[in-house]
Structure formats: structure tokens, C-alpha cells
Amino acid sequence: MSNPATGNSVRLSLAEVEALTLNALSGSGLGLPQALSVTQSVVAAEADGIHSHGLARLPTYCEHARVGKINGKAIAVLEDGAPGIVRVDARDGFAHPAIDLGLPALVSKARKQGIAAMAVTNSYNCGVVGYHVERIAGAGLLALGFVNAPASIAPVGGRLPVFGTNPIALAVPRAEGPPLVLDQSSSVVAKSEIVVHKARGEAIPLGWALDREGQPTTDPAAALDGGTMVPSGGYKGVGLALIVELLAAWATGASLSMEASSFADNTGGPPRTGQFFIGINVGATAGNADTPARLARLLDGMASQPGVRLPGDRRLAARARTAREGIAIPAALHERIRAYAV
């Protein structure tokens, strides 16, 4: 299916996205299990139309593996030291294989006890947080995910970044169809969107970011060069970022956002950020309540109103469209990724 969609882009099927990603990661020094884990996340991001976390991010992954900012062959270690806790040390590797390692134990504990948490520490970027919580919800649990990132948000009234964009995600199983997934950052927009705009030579909307002088900017380069992200809702966004920081960084023993090296360049050592996931057996917490029917009523109360869409609806629409049509990426990005392949 691979062919130029226009003079400047290449169209790929998801199978071709998978092969391209796996070859590039393997050529950059990742072990096969690690490369497969990250590849699945990249393919899922492209399938759901979240291109900023798909192939657009792959060259950075490859570069960081090549310079040693990520240990591409790291073997995560699972610790089972408390009844309701799973702890995984990613050993300076990608978060994906560490999460994959701990997820079955998290699901098992939550099903048995009603609730359980998984702390992942010393890890690198985990990609789309919604991808991970959706898998937990696919096992029948209400899922929450918290992820810290290198600092890019200053507290309201301050100038120095303390928090990352610190996303939070929720997924809940439905009686019919895939889980409902809500995934949002603590900033107005994810930082990766600014990186994508810079790569395309496009201005960013006013209100997304500030430059190093604290002034609103539409220049993505100015936002990334010492600038800061604008928190969503001001104080509310900063409050959300603090909650995520406490769970994903402080409670996991990972680097605080202001201590972590950047995900965007090759400088600094491993970021050693963290992820925190909670799985809840709602059947146990709700007792005899008809949880599927009550959830359906709640969601219908939203979706039945004209102009209202449920969280995740755009993803599901994109997933169906991508399955039919594949994706298109810039030809220059395609060639750059191919250069990393074995």
C-alpha cells in the first residue's frame, strides 16, 4: 500500500507502519521485546489519529536510544512487595515494556482485592497514556493513569517551569463496544503538538505557550527554546499538574519533572520519569448496583444532547477511518525513519 499520496507525502497501511517502526527501533539498538512493545504503542497512536505520538516522535526515540538517553535493551524488574501494589523499575528503558510487565499483576490484584496500583519508575516516555489505561479497562476495570514529564509548566504567578505537561487518563469498560477513554494533559495542549508544528514550519495558536520572556507566542521555536506551556484553566491546570506530579513522580520515586532531562533533545542523561496506574473493580465497590446500565444512562445523558460528543469518540472515528485508508506522513519523515532501519 506504500505509495506517494502527493509529491510530499507517503501513504502507509498500519501493517507498514508496524514494519517501519520495528525496523527503525531495531536499527537504533533496541532489543526485540523492547522494540515490539514500543511499536505497538506507535501503531495504536497512528490508528487513533494521534500522530504527534506516532511516527512523528519515532526519530526522537531512535536518537535517544543511539546516544544512550534510553537503554534500548533494558530489562524491567517487577517487585511485588505489598498486597495492593505492583512496582516496576524500568531501568532507564522505555516505559512501554515496564508497563507491559506489570499490567497482568495489576489486573490480577485489582480483580481479587477490588483495587490495586502500579508504580513505574526510572522510565522514559510512555507515549499515549490512553493506550495503557484502555488495556486495563479492556480487562474489566476502571482505570486511571498519571504520567509526569520534563518541566514545561510554571506555577501561576511564577516564571520557572516546575511541572511537565503531566497528562492524566481514565478508561472505563462498557457493556458494548470498546472502553470509554479520556486522556488530557495539564496544559492547554500537549507539548508534542508544538514539536509537530515546528517540524512542519507552522505557527501555533495564540494561548498555547509563552516564550522565555513570559510573553504569549505563536512561534513554536520560541515556545520550545526556554518557553513554557500554558496550563489548562490557569490555577486548575496547575493543580492537576501537581496531583499528577505527586502520584507519578513523588509516589513512584522517579525524577521530579524539574529534575528530568528533556524528551525533546539529546542532552542530559536518562529522564527517569514515572507512571502511576490504578485499577478498580467497580463491581466490588458498587455492590449490587447494575453498573453497566447505570454507566449507559450516564453516557446517554451526555450523548443524547445535540452537539455533545463523548470523550474518545474522535479516536474511535479515526480508528475506523485508518483501518480503511491507512495514514499519510510527510515524505521527508518517511525517509528519515527509513534511515534508522536495520
Buried (B, 14 or more C-beta within 10 A) or exposed (E): EBEEBEEEBBBBBBEBBBBBBBBBBBBBBBBEEBBBBBBBBBBBBBBBBBBBBBBBBBBBBBBBBBEEBBBBBBBBEBBEEEEBBBBBBBBBBBBBBBBBBBBEBBBBBBBEEBBBBBBBBBBBBBBBBBBBBBBBBBBBBBBBBBBBBBBBBBBEEEEEBBBBBBBBBBBBBEEEEBBBBBBBBBBBBBBBBBBBBBBEEEEBEEEBBBBEEEEEBBBBBBBBEEBBBBBBEEEEBBBBBBBBBBBBBBBBEBBBBBEBBBBBEEEEEBBBBBBBBBBBBBBEEEEEEEBBEEBBEEBEEEEEEEEEEBBBEEBBEBBEEBEEEBBBBBBEBBEBBEEBBE
